[in-house]
Amino acid sequence: MSIKRLGPEELLALDKFSVDEGKPHIVVDKAICATCSGRVCLVVCPARCYRLKDDAVNFDYAGCLECGTCRVMCTDKGVTSWNYPRASFGVTFRCS
Amino acid sequence: MAEDKFDAIVVGAGPAGSACAYTLAKQSKNVLLLERGNSAGSKNVSGGRLYTYALELLEPGMYKRAPLQRKIVREQIMLLNERGATTVDYFDPAFGEEVPQSYSVVRAALDEWFAGEVETAGATVASGMLVDGLIEENGKIVGIRLGDEEMRADIVVAADGVNSLLGQKAGLFGDVKANAVGIGVKETIELPDNLINARFGVTDAEGAARVAIGCTDGISGGAFLYTNKGSISLGIVFNAVQASKQKRQIQDIFQDFKMHPAIQPLIEGGTSVEYGAHLVPEIGYQGIPSKLHREGMLVAGDAAQFGINTGMIIRGMDLAIVSGLAAARAILKSTNTAETGLLYMKQLEELLLISNQRAYQNFHNILGIHGIFEAYPKLANEAMQFMFTVDGKVPKPMLRGLLGVVKKNASFGQIAADGWKAYRNL
């Protein structure tokens, strides 16, 4: 066992998720993100759910830690709807 | 279910909600405590220190039953530069006598225990329940909606956390402002107790709490390290606005910190077991919404943005418990729902929560001094390097050498301005 730098996938792999398939709890409007110049979500989302893909902001709710950072920080209101996952879905912390 | 009416419905089984529900249930109120996680604590992340006085206020001696980790007897402050670190270590065993001042905690264990206490006290506790909305009648909140179900109560206590969607739905406040929060990230690292004890100079029951600055790429913010039983909580809280105005992903900055030559040996041999994130109310008194109640509803804990961060002392859970207690006392004292809100505000004053918040109200201005997060920690380390260097060459006179270090990192004008700013806000 040794401590090493963990990448985004490795960090999320530590956690237990139950993904509500087909029912994203956060809705992002790609058209708004396309014209957003700030794109702060790329640097502030602790789960890196927001990634740049072919110069477009790609959002994946599967590894969301439900912290609310994107809701608070999105500058252009590209996050059009933010809710908690339905009961029994999302992340489960066991030792935090 | 429509005929079921509770005296109170408490939403959120964190410290605020459980403290409130516990107090009400102890006074034989018919209470429903709802938690969206599958168990209480399963959605919560915090740095990991609870100041014990809050549990003592709730019920003397209660802390002895709680699954607390280690009583904190070492308070440590670490100033980092790129590779080095200067650490101040304040050891005080008196922090561990009689009622210990604070303990490291793990939320999954603490919150689950607390919700269990609430249940034992006679309340109904239901986990895996996400409240979708409020029921409003004649301008009053009279209950909550859970999917198609409605549940009614004389009062709803929103202890639904920093993102308080219920407080917003009730029209009490809008979205949390970016300048009012910090973004916290944390890795939990399992590490055998014998290694923790040796590395931090503590016994099995004792622990260290460490804050560190100079590890955030100049972003206002700081790191924390708490020793638990068999694990270490390691994390950083970033000023959200400043984090958004630079180009590095905060995960990367955090991983740099974890691998810093002065940090990595403390956790070496450990195993990363969990990664979490949470928003933290950051600006204290000025971040508290002006309205925390309306008829039929009170807001407590993180939802009310209670929090104190002096850079050295980070408080949230204790304030949550105190506010939950204040809400319960207000409910117990009120003879009609119209007066509960004002009684709650009065209880927050009487339990000294508001005056605690006010005492630190300008503190976040000090944390606005940019140099604290990069230039000054560098300066401290370079000054140490100068003072401890012996290489056989003729050393510079002490004063001239130190002044040189200071000049390299900050102008005297800047230092004077920062000193004045700190002085004014203390």
Interface residues (C-beta under 8 A of the other chain):
Chain A: M1 S2 I3 K4 R5 L6 P8 L11 L12 L14 D15 G38 V40 L42 V43 V44 P46 A47 R48 L65 E66 C67 G68 T69 R71 V72 M73 N83 Y84 P85 R86 A87 S88 G90 V91 T92 F93 R94 C95 S96
Chain B: R36 G37 N38 G41 S42 K43 N44 V45 S46 V106 R107 A108 A109 G128 M129 L130 V162 N163 L165 D175 V176 K177 A178 V181 I183 G184 V185 K186 E187 T188 I189 S231 S233 F238 A240 A243 S244 K245 Q246 K247 R248 Q249 I250 Q251 Q255 K258 M259 Q264 I267 E268 G269 G270 T271 S272 V273 E274 Y275 G276 A277 H278 L279
